[in-house]
Amino acid sequence: MTIEAAQSAVDTWIKTIGVKYFGELTNLGILMEEVGELSRLMVRTYGEQSFKESDKGAELADEMADVLWVLLCLANQTGVDLTKAFEKNMEKKTLRDKGRHFS
């Protein structure tokens, strides 16, 4: 699935099953919550923290997908074409960092 198709799929889901988008600031808060859940799992999986009973069943891929979902919602709400934005960002990083990490 392309980024464009993912944005479209989320938009269709929101408008047919989810009924409506939450407000942009609400979705920003939800994004922070989802990033926190991803962080918690990463720290327990790759860091020094121990798992808690409440962490059982959490999957890294699912937490990443939750972050992506809300990011796609925010892009749709604010008129951002994430494909174009990502392509532009890759170009910026390539020009800026092409010799940076070799020393």
Protein Blocks (a to p, Z undefined) as FASTA:
>chain_A
ZZklmmmmmmmmmmmmnopacdfklmmmmmmmmmmmmmmmmmmmmmmbdcdfklgopafk
lmmmmmmmmmmmmmmmnopafklmmmmmmmmmmmmmmmmmmZZ
